[in-house]
Amino acid sequence: MCVAVPGKIIEINGNKAKVDIMKNVCDVNIALVNVKLGDYVLIHAGCVIDVLEKETAEEILDIFADLEEDAF
């Protein structure tokens, strides 16, 4: 099963962007969705697939944090 994760756009360069995902910076492809600096986005397989409201992204990140705590 694959899971999409939320992150925040911190840099844009053409069709690529740097995204902060839970304090990890990753390069992603943004060619499928119109984004701007500071947007919260949903990432799957290295591509941004949707723009999220900040509150929605934070809710999902909280769930991931809870799951990580329960795993240890």
Distance bins in CASP14 RR format, pairs under 12 A and 6 or more apart:
PFRMAT RR
TARGET T0000
AUTHOR 0000-0000-0000
RMODE 2
METHOD distances of the structure
MODEL  1
1 44 0 0 0 0 0 1 0 0 0 0 0
2 43 0 0 0 0 0 1 0 0 0 0 0
2 44 1 0 0 1 0 0 0 0 0 0 0
2 45 1 0 0 1 0 0 0 0 0 0 0
2 46 0 0 0 0 0 1 0 0 0 0 0
2 47 0 0 0 0 0 1 0 0 0 0 0
2 49 0 0 0 0 0 1 0 0 0 0 0
3 21 0 0 0 0 0 1 0 0 0 0 0
3 42 0 0 0 0 0 1 0 0 0 0 0
3 43 0 0 0 0 0 1 0 0 0 0 0
3 44 1 0 0 1 0 0 0 0 0 0 0
3 45 0 0 0 0 0 1 0 0 0 0 0
3 60 0 0 0 0 1 0 0 0 0 0 0
3 63 0 0 0 0 0 1 0 0 0 0 0
3 64 0 0 0 0 1 0 0 0 0 0 0
3 67 0 0 0 0 0 1 0 0 0 0 0
4 21 0 0 0 0 0 1 0 0 0 0 0
4 28 0 0 0 0 0 1 0 0 0 0 0
4 41 0 0 0 0 1 0 0 0 0 0 0
4 42 1 0 1 0 0 0 0 0 0 0 0
4 43 1 0 0 1 0 0 0 0 0 0 0
4 44 1 1 0 0 0 0 0 0 0 0 0
4 45 0 0 0 0 1 0 0 0 0 0 0
4 46 0 0 0 0 1 0 0 0 0 0 0
4 47 0 0 0 0 1 0 0 0 0 0 0
4 48 0 0 0 0 1 0 0 0 0 0 0
4 49 1 0 0 1 0 0 0 0 0 0 0
4 50 0 0 0 0 1 0 0 0 0 0 0
4 52 0 0 0 0 0 1 0 0 0 0 0
4 57 0 0 0 0 0 1 0 0 0 0 0
4 60 0 0 0 0 1 0 0 0 0 0 0
4 64 0 0 0 0 0 1 0 0 0 0 0
5 19 0 0 0 0 1 0 0 0 0 0 0
5 20 0 0 0 0 0 1 0 0 0 0 0
5 21 1 0 1 0 0 0 0 0 0 0 0
5 22 1 0 0 1 0 0 0 0 0 0 0
5 24 0 0 0 0 1 0 0 0 0 0 0
5 26 0 0 0 0 1 0 0 0 0 0 0
5 28 0 0 0 0 0 1 0 0 0 0 0
5 40 0 0 0 0 0 1 0 0 0 0 0
5 41 0 0 0 0 1 0 0 0 0 0 0
5 42 1 0 0 1 0 0 0 0 0 0 0
5 43 1 0 1 0 0 0 0 0 0 0 0
5 44 1 0 0 1 0 0 0 0 0 0 0
5 45 0 0 0 0 0 1 0 0 0 0 0
5 46 0 0 0 0 1 0 0 0 0 0 0
5 47 0 0 0 0 0 1 0 0 0 0 0
5 48 0 0 0 0 0 1 0 0 0 0 0
5 49 0 0 0 0 0 1 0 0 0 0 0
5 50 0 0 0 0 0 1 0 0 0 0 0
5 52 0 0 0 0 0 1 0 0 0 0 0
5 57 0 0 0 0 1 0 0 0 0 0 0
5 60 1 0 0 1 0 0 0 0 0 0 0
5 61 0 0 0 0 1 0 0 0 0 0 0
5 63 0 0 0 0 0 1 0 0 0 0 0
5 64 1 0 0 1 0 0 0 0 0 0 0
5 65 0 0 0 0 0 1 0 0 0 0 0
5 67 0 0 0 0 0 1 0 0 0 0 0
6 19 0 0 0 0 1 0 0 0 0 0 0
6 20 0 0 0 0 0 1 0 0 0 0 0
6 21 1 0 0 1 0 0 0 0 0 0 0
6 22 0 0 0 0 1 0 0 0 0 0 0
6 26 0 0 0 0 0 1 0 0 0 0 0
6 28 0 0 0 0 0 1 0 0 0 0 0
6 39 0 0 0 0 0 1 0 0 0 0 0
6 40 1 0 1 0 0 0 0 0 0 0 0
6 41 1 0 0 1 0 0 0 0 0 0 0
6 42 1 0 1 0 0 0 0 0 0 0 0
6 43 1 0 0 1 0 0 0 0 0 0 0
6 44 0 0 0 0 0 1 0 0 0 0 0
6 48 0 0 0 0 0 1 0 0 0 0 0
6 49 0 0 0 0 0 1 0 0 0 0 0
6 50 0 0 0 0 1 0 0 0 0 0 0
6 51 0 0 0 0 0 1 0 0 0 0 0
6 52 1 0 1 0 0 0 0 0 0 0 0
6 53 0 0 0 0 0 1 0 0 0 0 0
6 54 0 0 0 0 1 0 0 0 0 0 0
6 55 0 0 0 0 0 1 0 0 0 0 0
6 56 1 0 0 1 0 0 0 0 0 0 0
6 57 1 1 0 0 0 0 0 0 0 0 0
6 58 0 0 0 0 1 0 0 0 0 0 0
6 59 0 0 0 0 1 0 0 0 0 0 0
6 60 1 0 1 0 0 0 0 0 0 0 0
6 61 1 0 1 0 0 0 0 0 0 0 0
6 62 0 0 0 0 0 1 0 0 0 0 0
6 63 0 0 0 0 0 1 0 0 0 0 0
6 64 0 0 0 0 1 0 0 0 0 0 0
6 65 0 0 0 0 0 1 0 0 0 0 0
7 17 0 0 0 0 0 1 0 0 0 0 0
7 18 0 0 0 0 0 1 0 0 0 0 0
7 19 1 0 1 0 0 0 0 0 0 0 0
7 20 1 0 0 1 0 0 0 0 0 0 0
7 21 1 0 1 0 0 0 0 0 0 0 0
7 22 1 0 0 1 0 0 0 0 0 0 0
7 23 0 0 0 0 0 1 0 0 0 0 0
7 24 0 0 0 0 1 0 0 0 0 0 0
7 25 0 0 0 0 0 1 0 0 0 0 0
7 26 0 0 0 0 1 0 0 0 0 0 0
7 28 0 0 0 0 1 0 0 0 0 0 0
7 35 0 0 0 0 0 1 0 0 0 0 0
7 38 0 0 0 0 1 0 0 0 0 0 0
7 39 0 0 0 0 1 0 0 0 0 0 0
7 40 1 0 1 0 0 0 0 0 0 0 0
7 41 1 0 1 0 0 0 0 0 0 0 0
7 42 1 0 0 1 0 0 0 0 0 0 0
7 43 1 0 0 1 0 0 0 0 0 0 0
7 44 0 0 0 0 0 1 0 0 0 0 0
7 46 0 0 0 0 0 1 0 0 0 0 0
7 48 0 0 0 0 1 0 0 0 0 0 0
7 49 0 0 0 0 0 1 0 0 0 0 0
7 50 0 0 0 0 0 1 0 0 0 0 0
7 51 0 0 0 0 0 1 0 0 0 0 0
7 52 0 0 0 0 1 0 0 0 0 0 0
7 54 0 0 0 0 0 1 0 0 0 0 0
7 56 0 0 0 0 0 1 0 0 0 0 0
7 57 1 0 0 1 0 0 0 0 0 0 0
7 58 0 0 0 0 0 1 0 0 0 0 0
7 60 0 0 0 0 1 0 0 0 0 0 0
7 61 1 0 0 1 0 0 0 0 0 0 0
7 64 0 0 0 0 0 1 0 0 0 0 0
8 17 0 0 0 0 0 1 0 0 0 0 0
8 18 0 0 0 0 1 0 0 0 0 0 0
8 19 1 0 0 1 0 0 0 0 0 0 0
8 20 1 0 1 0 0 0 0 0 0 0 0
8 21 0 0 0 0 1 0 0 0 0 0 0
8 22 0 0 0 0 0 1 0 0 0 0 0
8 23 0 0 0 0 0 1 0 0 0 0 0
8 24 0 0 0 0 0 1 0 0 0 0 0
8 25 0 0 0 0 0 1 0 0 0 0 0
8 26 0 0 0 0 0 1 0 0 0 0 0
8 28 0 0 0 0 0 1 0 0 0 0 0
8 35 0 0 0 0 0 1 0 0 0 0 0
8 36 0 0 0 0 0 1 0 0 0 0 0
8 37 0 0 0 0 1 0 0 0 0 0 0
8 38 1 0 1 0 0 0 0 0 0 0 0
8 39 1 0 0 1 0 0 0 0 0 0 0
8 40 1 0 1 0 0 0 0 0 0 0 0
8 41 1 0 0 1 0 0 0 0 0 0 0
8 42 0 0 0 0 0 1 0 0 0 0 0
8 43 0 0 0 0 0 1 0 0 0 0 0
8 48 0 0 0 0 0 1 0 0 0 0 0
8 51 0 0 0 0 0 1 0 0 0 0 0
8 52 0 0 0 0 1 0 0 0 0 0 0
8 54 0 0 0 0 1 0 0 0 0 0 0
8 57 1 0 0 1 0 0 0 0 0 0 0
8 58 0 0 0 0 0 1 0 0 0 0 0
8 61 0 0 0 0 1 0 0 0 0 0 0
9 16 0 0 0 0 0 1 0 0 0 0 0
9 17 1 0 1 0 0 0 0 0 0 0 0
9 18 1 0 0 1 0 0 0 0 0 0 0
9 19 1 0 1 0 0 0 0 0 0 0 0
9 20 0 0 0 0 1 0 0 0 0 0 0
9 21 0 0 0 0 0 1 0 0 0 0 0
9 25 0 0 0 0 0 1 0 0 0 0 0
9 26 0 0 0 0 0 1 0 0 0 0 0
9 27 0 0 0 0 0 1 0 0 0 0 0
9 28 0 0 0 0 1 0 0 0 0 0 0
9 30 1 0 0 1 0 0 0 0 0 0 0
9 33 0 0 0 0 0 1 0 0 0 0 0
9 34 0 0 0 0 0 1 0 0 0 0 0
9 35 1 0 1 0 0 0 0 0 0 0 0
9 36 1 0 0 1 0 0 0 0 0 0 0
9 37 1 0 1 0 0 0 0 0 0 0 0
9 38 1 0 1 0 0 0 0 0 0 0 0
9 39 1 0 1 0 0 0 0 0 0 0 0
9 40 1 0 0 1 0 0 0 0 0 0 0
9 41 1 0 0 1 0 0 0 0 0 0 0
9 42 0 0 0 0 0 1 0 0 0 0 0
9 43 0 0 0 0 0 1 0 0 0 0 0
9 48 0 0 0 0 1 0 0 0 0 0 0
9 51 0 0 0 0 1 0 0 0 0 0 0
9 52 0 0 0 0 0 1 0 0 0 0 0
9 54 0 0 0 0 0 1 0 0 0 0 0
9 57 0 0 0 0 0 1 0 0 0 0 0
10 17 1 0 0 1 0 0 0 0 0 0 0
10 18 1 0 1 0 0 0 0 0 0 0 0
10 19 1 0 0 1 0 0 0 0 0 0 0
10 20 1 0 1 0 0 0 0 0 0 0 0
10 21 0 0 0 0 0 1 0 0 0 0 0
10 23 0 0 0 0 0 1 0 0 0 0 0
10 24 0 0 0 0 0 1 0 0 0 0 0
10 25 1 0 0 1 0 0 0 0 0 0 0
10 26 0 0 0 0 0 1 0 0 0 0 0
10 27 0 0 0 0 0 1 0 0 0 0 0
10 28 0 0 0 0 0 1 0 0 0 0 0
10 35 0 0 0 0 0 1 0 0 0 0 0
10 36 0 0 0 0 0 1 0 0 0 0 0
10 37 1 0 0 1 0 0 0 0 0 0 0
10 38 1 0 0 1 0 0 0 0 0 0 0
10 39 0 0 0 0 0 1 0 0 0 0 0
10 40 0 0 0 0 0 1 0 0 0 0 0
10 41 0 0 0 0 0 1 0 0 0 0 0
11 17 1 0 0 1 0 0 0 0 0 0 0
11 18 1 0 1 0 0 0 0 0 0 0 0
11 19 0 0 0 0 1 0 0 0 0 0 0
11 20 0 0 0 0 1 0 0 0 0 0 0
11 25 0 0 0 0 1 0 0 0 0 0 0
11 26 0 0 0 0 0 1 0 0 0 0 0
11 27 0 0 0 0 1 0 0 0 0 0 0
11 28 0 0 0 0 0 1 0 0 0 0 0
11 30 0 0 0 0 0 1 0 0 0 0 0
11 35 0 0 0 0 0 1 0 0 0 0 0
11 36 0 0 0 0 0 1 0 0 0 0 0
11 37 1 0 0 1 0 0 0 0 0 0 0
11 38 0 0 0 0 1 0 0 0 0 0 0
11 39 0 0 0 0 0 1 0 0 0 0 0
12 18 0 0 0 0 1 0 0 0 0 0 0
12 19 0 0 0 0 1 0 0 0 0 0 0
12 27 0 0 0 0 0 1 0 0 0 0 0
12 28 0 0 0 0 0 1 0 0 0 0 0
12 29 0 0 0 0 0 1 0 0 0 0 0
12 30 1 0 0 1 0 0 0 0 0 0 0
12 31 0 0 0 0 0 1 0 0 0 0 0
12 33 0 0 0 0 0 1 0 0 0 0 0
12 34 0 0 0 0 0 1 0 0 0 0 0
12 35 1 0 0 1 0 0 0 0 0 0 0
12 36 1 0 0 1 0 0 0 0 0 0 0
12 37 1 0 1 0 0 0 0 0 0 0 0
12 38 0 0 0 0 1 0 0 0 0 0 0
12 39 0 0 0 0 1 0 0 0 0 0 0
12 41 0 0 0 0 0 1 0 0 0 0 0
12 48 0 0 0 0 0 1 0 0 0 0 0
13 27 0 0 0 0 1 0 0 0 0 0 0
13 28 0 0 0 0 0 1 0 0 0 0 0
13 29 0 0 0 0 0 1 0 0 0 0 0
13 30 0 0 0 0 1 0 0 0 0 0 0
13 37 0 0 0 0 0 1 0 0 0 0 0
14 27 0 0 0 0 0 1 0 0 0 0 0
14 28 0 0 0 0 0 1 0 0 0 0 0
14 29 0 0 0 0 1 0 0 0 0 0 0
14 30 1 0 0 1 0 0 0 0 0 0 0
14 31 0 0 0 0 1 0 0 0 0 0 0
14 35 0 0 0 0 0 1 0 0 0 0 0
15 27 0 0 0 0 0 1 0 0 0 0 0
15 28 0 0 0 0 1 0 0 0 0 0 0
15 29 1 0 0 1 0 0 0 0 0 0 0
15 30 1 0 1 0 0 0 0 0 0 0 0
15 31 1 0 1 0 0 0 0 0 0 0 0
15 32 0 0 0 0 1 0 0 0 0 0 0
15 33 0 0 0 0 0 1 0 0 0 0 0
15 34 0 0 0 0 0 1 0 0 0 0 0
15 35 0 0 0 0 0 1 0 0 0 0 0
15 46 0 0 0 0 0 1 0 0 0 0 0
15 47 0 0 0 0 0 1 0 0 0 0 0
15 48 0 0 0 0 0 1 0 0 0 0 0
16 26 0 0 0 0 0 1 0 0 0 0 0
16 27 1 0 1 0 0 0 0 0 0 0 0
16 28 1 0 0 1 0 0 0 0 0 0 0
16 29 1 0 0 1 0 0 0 0 0 0 0
16 30 1 0 0 1 0 0 0 0 0 0 0
16 31 0 0 0 0 1 0 0 0 0 0 0
16 35 0 0 0 0 0 1 0 0 0 0 0
16 46 0 0 0 0 0 1 0 0 0 0 0
16 47 0 0 0 0 0 1 0 0 0 0 0
16 48 0 0 0 0 0 1 0 0 0 0 0
17 25 0 0 0 0 0 1 0 0 0 0 0
17 26 0 0 0 0 1 0 0 0 0 0 0
17 27 1 0 0 1 0 0 0 0 0 0 0
17 28 1 0 1 0 0 0 0 0 0 0 0
17 29 0 0 0 0 1 0 0 0 0 0 0
17 30 1 0 1 0 0 0 0 0 0 0 0
17 31 0 0 0 0 0 1 0 0 0 0 0
17 32 0 0 0 0 0 1 0 0 0 0 0
17 33 0 0 0 0 0 1 0 0 0 0 0
17 34 0 0 0 0 0 1 0 0 0 0 0
17 35 1 0 0 1 0 0 0 0 0 0 0
17 36 0 0 0 0 1 0 0 0 0 0 0
17 37 0 0 0 0 1 0 0 0 0 0 0
17 38 0 0 0 0 1 0 0 0 0 0 0
17 39 0 0 0 0 1 0 0 0 0 0 0
17 41 0 0 0 0 1 0 0 0 0 0 0
17 43 0 0 0 0 1 0 0 0 0 0 0
17 46 0 0 0 0 0 1 0 0 0 0 0
17 47 0 0 0 0 0 1 0 0 0 0 0
17 48 1 0 0 1 0 0 0 0 0 0 0
17 51 0 0 0 0 0 1 0 0 0 0 0
18 24 0 0 0 0 0 1 0 0 0 0 0
18 25 1 0 1 0 0 0 0 0 0 0 0
18 26 1 0 0 1 0 0 0 0 0 0 0
18 27 1 0 0 1 0 0 0 0 0 0 0
18 28 1 0 0 1 0 0 0 0 0 0 0
18 29 0 0 0 0 0 1 0 0 0 0 0
18 30 0 0 0 0 0 1 0 0 0 0 0
18 35 0 0 0 0 0 1 0 0 0 0 0
18 37 0 0 0 0 0 1 0 0 0 0 0
18 38 0 0 0 0 0 1 0 0 0 0 0
18 41 0 0 0 0 0 1 0 0 0 0 0
18 43 0 0 0 0 0 1 0 0 0 0 0
18 48 0 0 0 0 0 1 0 0 0 0 0
19 25 1 0 0 1 0 0 0 0 0 0 0
19 26 1 0 1 0 0 0 0 0 0 0 0
19 27 1 0 0 1 0 0 0 0 0 0 0
19 28 1 0 1 0 0 0 0 0 0 0 0
19 29 0 0 0 0 0 1 0 0 0 0 0
19 30 0 0 0 0 1 0 0 0 0 0 0
19 35 0 0 0 0 1 0 0 0 0 0 0
19 37 0 0 0 0 0 1 0 0 0 0 0
19 38 0 0 0 0 1 0 0 0 0 0 0
19 39 0 0 0 0 1 0 0 0 0 0 0
19 40 0 0 0 0 1 0 0 0 0 0 0
19 41 1 0 0 1 0 0 0 0 0 0 0
19 42 0 0 0 0 0 1 0 0 0 0 0
19 43 1 0 0 1 0 0 0 0 0 0 0
19 46 0 0 0 0 1 0 0 0 0 0 0
19 47 0 0 0 0 0 1 0 0 0 0 0
19 48 1 0 0 1 0 0 0 0 0 0 0
19 51 0 0 0 0 0 1 0 0 0 0 0
19 52 0 0 0 0 0 1 0 0 0 0 0
19 57 0 0 0 0 0 1 0 0 0 0 0
20 26 0 0 0 0 1 0 0 0 0 0 0
20 27 0 0 0 0 0 1 0 0 0 0 0
20 28 0 0 0 0 0 1 0 0 0 0 0
20 37 0 0 0 0 0 1 0 0 0 0 0
20 38 0 0 0 0 1 0 0 0 0 0 0
20 39 0 0 0 0 0 1 0 0 0 0 0
20 40 0 0 0 0 1 0 0 0 0 0 0
20 41 0 0 0 0 0 1 0 0 0 0 0
20 43 0 0 0 0 0 1 0 0 0 0 0
20 57 0 0 0 0 0 1 0 0 0 0 0
20 61 0 0 0 0 0 1 0 0 0 0 0
21 27 0 0 0 0 0 1 0 0 0 0 0
21 28 0 0 0 0 1 0 0 0 0 0 0
21 40 0 0 0 0 0 1 0 0 0 0 0
21 41 0 0 0 0 1 0 0 0 0 0 0
21 42 0 0 0 0 0 1 0 0 0 0 0
21 43 1 0 0 1 0 0 0 0 0 0 0
21 44 0 0 0 0 0 1 0 0 0 0 0
21 46 0 0 0 0 0 1 0 0 0 0 0
21 48 0 0 0 0 0 1 0 0 0 0 0
21 57 0 0 0 0 0 1 0 0 0 0 0
21 60 0 0 0 0 0 1 0 0 0 0 0
21 61 0 0 0 0 1 0 0 0 0 0 0
21 64 0 0 0 0 1 0 0 0 0 0 0
22 43 0 0 0 0 0 1 0 0 0 0 0
22 57 0 0 0 0 0 1 0 0 0 0 0
22 58 0 0 0 0 0 1 0 0 0 0 0
22 60 0 0 0 0 0 1 0 0 0 0 0
22 61 1 0 0 1 0 0 0 0 0 0 0
22 62 0 0 0 0 0 1 0 0 0 0 0
22 63 0 0 0 0 0 1 0 0 0 0 0
22 64 1 0 0 1 0 0 0 0 0 0 0
22 65 1 0 0 1 0 0 0 0 0 0 0
22 67 0 0 0 0 0 1 0 0 0 0 0
22 68 0 0 0 0 1 0 0 0 0 0 0
23 61 0 0 0 0 0 1 0 0 0 0 0
23 64 0 0 0 0 0 1 0 0 0 0 0
23 65 0 0 0 0 0 1 0 0 0 0 0
24 43 0 0 0 0 0 1 0 0 0 0 0
24 61 0 0 0 0 0 1 0 0 0 0 0
24 64 0 0 0 0 0 1 0 0 0 0 0
26 41 0 0 0 0 0 1 0 0 0 0 0
26 43 1 0 0 1 0 0 0 0 0 0 0
26 45 0 0 0 0 0 1 0 0 0 0 0
26 46 1 0 0 1 0 0 0 0 0 0 0
26 47 0 0 0 0 0 1 0 0 0 0 0
26 48 0 0 0 0 0 1 0 0 0 0 0
27 43 0 0 0 0 0 1 0 0 0 0 0
27 46 0 0 0 0 1 0 0 0 0 0 0
27 47 0 0 0 0 0 1 0 0 0 0 0
27 48 0 0 0 0 0 1 0 0 0 0 0
28 35 0 0 0 0 1 0 0 0 0 0 0
28 39 0 0 0 0 0 1 0 0 0 0 0
28 41 1 0 0 1 0 0 0 0 0 0 0
28 42 0 0 0 0 0 1 0 0 0 0 0
28 43 1 0 1 0 0 0 0 0 0 0 0
28 44 0 0 0 0 1 0 0 0 0 0 0
28 45 0 0 0 0 1 0 0 0 0 0 0
28 46 1 0 1 0 0 0 0 0 0 0 0
28 47 1 0 0 1 0 0 0 0 0 0 0
28 48 1 0 1 0 0 0 0 0 0 0 0
28 49 0 0 0 0 1 0 0 0 0 0 0
29 35 0 0 0 0 0 1 0 0 0 0 0
29 41 0 0 0 0 0 1 0 0 0 0 0
29 43 0 0 0 0 1 0 0 0 0 0 0
29 44 0 0 0 0 0 1 0 0 0 0 0
29 45 0 0 0 0 1 0 0 0 0 0 0
29 46 1 0 0 1 0 0 0 0 0 0 0
29 47 1 0 1 0 0 0 0 0 0 0 0
29 48 1 0 0 1 0 0 0 0 0 0 0
29 49 0 0 0 0 0 1 0 0 0 0 0
30 36 0 0 0 0 1 0 0 0 0 0 0
30 37 0 0 0 0 0 1 0 0 0 0 0
30 39 0 0 0 0 1 0 0 0 0 0 0
30 41 1 0 0 1 0 0 0 0 0 0 0
30 42 0 0 0 0 0 1 0 0 0 0 0
30 43 0 0 0 0 1 0 0 0 0 0 0
30 46 0 0 0 0 1 0 0 0 0 0 0
30 47 1 0 0 1 0 0 0 0 0 0 0
30 48 1 0 1 0 0 0 0 0 0 0 0
30 49 0 0 0 0 0 1 0 0 0 0 0
30 50 0 0 0 0 0 1 0 0 0 0 0
30 51 0 0 0 0 0 1 0 0 0 0 0
31 46 0 0 0 0 0 1 0 0 0 0 0
31 47 1 0 0 1 0 0 0 0 0 0 0
31 48 0 0 0 0 1 0 0 0 0 0 0
31 49 0 0 0 0 0 1 0 0 0 0 0
32 41 0 0 0 0 0 1 0 0 0 0 0
32 42 0 0 0 0 0 1 0 0 0 0 0
32 43 0 0 0 0 0 1 0 0 0 0 0
32 44 0 0 0 0 0 1 0 0 0 0 0
32 45 0 0 0 0 0 1 0 0 0 0 0
32 46 0 0 0 0 0 1 0 0 0 0 0
32 47 1 0 1 0 0 0 0 0 0 0 0
32 48 1 0 0 1 0 0 0 0 0 0 0
32 49 1 0 0 1 0 0 0 0 0 0 0
32 50 0 0 0 0 1 0 0 0 0 0 0
32 51 0 0 0 0 0 1 0 0 0 0 0
33 39 0 0 0 0 1 0 0 0 0 0 0
33 40 0 0 0 0 0 1 0 0 0 0 0
33 41 1 0 0 1 0 0 0 0 0 0 0
33 42 0 0 0 0 1 0 0 0 0 0 0
33 43 0 0 0 0 0 1 0 0 0 0 0
33 44 0 0 0 0 0 1 0 0 0 0 0
33 47 0 0 0 0 1 0 0 0 0 0 0
33 48 1 0 1 0 0 0 0 0 0 0 0
33 49 1 0 0 1 0 0 0 0 0 0 0
33 50 1 0 0 1 0 0 0 0 0 0 0
33 51 1 0 0 1 0 0 0 0 0 0 0
33 52 0 0 0 0 0 1 0 0 0 0 0
34 41 0 0 0 0 0 1 0 0 0 0 0
34 48 0 0 0 0 1 0 0 0 0 0 0
34 50 0 0 0 0 0 1 0 0 0 0 0
34 51 1 0 0 1 0 0 0 0 0 0 0
35 41 1 0 1 0 0 0 0 0 0 0 0
35 42 0 0 0 0 0 1 0 0 0 0 0
35 43 0 0 0 0 0 1 0 0 0 0 0
35 47 0 0 0 0 0 1 0 0 0 0 0
35 48 1 0 0 1 0 0 0 0 0 0 0
35 49 0 0 0 0 0 1 0 0 0 0 0
35 50 0 0 0 0 1 0 0 0 0 0 0
35 51 1 0 0 1 0 0 0 0 0 0 0
35 52 0 0 0 0 0 1 0 0 0 0 0
36 48 0 0 0 0 0 1 0 0 0 0 0
36 51 0 0 0 0 1 0 0 0 0 0 0
38 51 0 0 0 0 0 1 0 0 0 0 0
38 52 0 0 0 0 0 1 0 0 0 0 0
38 54 0 0 0 0 1 0 0 0 0 0 0
38 57 0 0 0 0 0 1 0 0 0 0 0
39 48 0 0 0 0 1 0 0 0 0 0 0
39 50 0 0 0 0 0 1 0 0 0 0 0
39 51 1 0 1 0 0 0 0 0 0 0 0
39 52 0 0 0 0 1 0 0 0 0 0 0
39 53 0 0 0 0 1 0 0 0 0 0 0
39 54 0 0 0 0 1 0 0 0 0 0 0
39 56 0 0 0 0 0 1 0 0 0 0 0
39 57 0 0 0 0 1 0 0 0 0 0 0
40 48 0 0 0 0 0 1 0 0 0 0 0
40 50 0 0 0 0 1 0 0 0 0 0 0
40 51 1 0 0 1 0 0 0 0 0 0 0
40 52 1 0 1 0 0 0 0 0 0 0 0
40 53 1 0 0 1 0 0 0 0 0 0 0
40 54 1 0 1 0 0 0 0 0 0 0 0
40 55 0 0 0 0 1 0 0 0 0 0 0
40 56 1 0 0 1 0 0 0 0 0 0 0
40 57 1 1 0 0 0 0 0 0 0 0 0
40 58 0 0 0 0 1 0 0 0 0 0 0
40 59 0 0 0 0 0 1 0 0 0 0 0
40 60 0 0 0 0 1 0 0 0 0 0 0
40 61 0 0 0 0 1 0 0 0 0 0 0
41 47 0 0 0 0 1 0 0 0 0 0 0
41 48 1 0 1 0 0 0 0 0 0 0 0
41 49 1 0 0 1 0 0 0 0 0 0 0
41 50 1 0 0 1 0 0 0 0 0 0 0
41 51 1 0 1 0 0 0 0 0 0 0 0
41 52 1 0 0 1 0 0 0 0 0 0 0
41 53 0 0 0 0 0 1 0 0 0 0 0
41 54 0 0 0 0 0 1 0 0 0 0 0
41 56 0 0 0 0 0 1 0 0 0 0 0
41 57 1 0 0 1 0 0 0 0 0 0 0
41 60 0 0 0 0 0 1 0 0 0 0 0
42 48 1 0 0 1 0 0 0 0 0 0 0
42 49 1 0 1 0 0 0 0 0 0 0 0
42 50 1 0 1 0 0 0 0 0 0 0 0
42 51 1 0 0 1 0 0 0 0 0 0 0
42 52 1 0 1 0 0 0 0 0 0 0 0
42 53 0 0 0 0 0 1 0 0 0 0 0
42 56 0 0 0 0 1 0 0 0 0 0 0
42 57 1 0 0 1 0 0 0 0 0 0 0
42 60 0 0 0 0 1 0 0 0 0 0 0
42 61 0 0 0 0 0 1 0 0 0 0 0
43 49 1 0 0 1 0 0 0 0 0 0 0
43 50 0 0 0 0 1 0 0 0 0 0 0
43 51 0 0 0 0 0 1 0 0 0 0 0
43 52 0 0 0 0 0 1 0 0 0 0 0
43 57 0 0 0 0 0 1 0 0 0 0 0
43 60 0 0 0 0 0 1 0 0 0 0 0
44 50 0 0 0 0 1 0 0 0 0 0 0
50 56 0 0 0 0 1 0 0 0 0 0 0
50 57 0 0 0 0 0 1 0 0 0 0 0
50 60 0 0 0 0 0 1 0 0 0 0 0
51 57 0 0 0 0 1 0 0 0 0 0 0
52 58 0 0 0 0 1 0 0 0 0 0 0
52 59 0 0 0 0 1 0 0 0 0 0 0
52 60 1 0 0 1 0 0 0 0 0 0 0
52 61 0 0 0 0 0 1 0 0 0 0 0
53 59 0 0 0 0 1 0 0 0 0 0 0
53 60 0 0 0 0 0 1 0 0 0 0 0
54 60 0 0 0 0 0 1 0 0 0 0 0
54 61 0 0 0 0 0 1 0 0 0 0 0
55 61 0 0 0 0 0 1 0 0 0 0 0
55 62 0 0 0 0 0 1 0 0 0 0 0
56 62 0 0 0 0 0 1 0 0 0 0 0
56 63 0 0 0 0 0 1 0 0 0 0 0
57 63 0 0 0 0 0 1 0 0 0 0 0
57 64 0 0 0 0 0 1 0 0 0 0 0
58 64 0 0 0 0 0 1 0 0 0 0 0
58 65 0 0 0 0 0 1 0 0 0 0 0
59 65 0 0 0 0 0 1 0 0 0 0 0
59 66 0 0 0 0 0 1 0 0 0 0 0
60 66 0 0 0 0 0 1 0 0 0 0 0
60 67 0 0 0 0 0 1 0 0 0 0 0
61 67 0 0 0 0 0 1 0 0 0 0 0
61 68 0 0 0 0 0 1 0 0 0 0 0
62 68 0 0 0 0 0 1 0 0 0 0 0
62 69 0 0 0 0 0 1 0 0 0 0 0
63 69 0 0 0 0 0 1 0 0 0 0 0
63 70 0 0 0 0 0 1 0 0 0 0 0
64 70 0 0 0 0 0 1 0 0 0 0 0
64 71 0 0 0 0 0 1 0 0 0 0 0
65 71 0 0 0 0 0 1 0 0 0 0 0
65 72 0 0 0 0 0 1 0 0 0 0 0
66 72 0 0 0 0 0 1 0 0 0 0 0
END
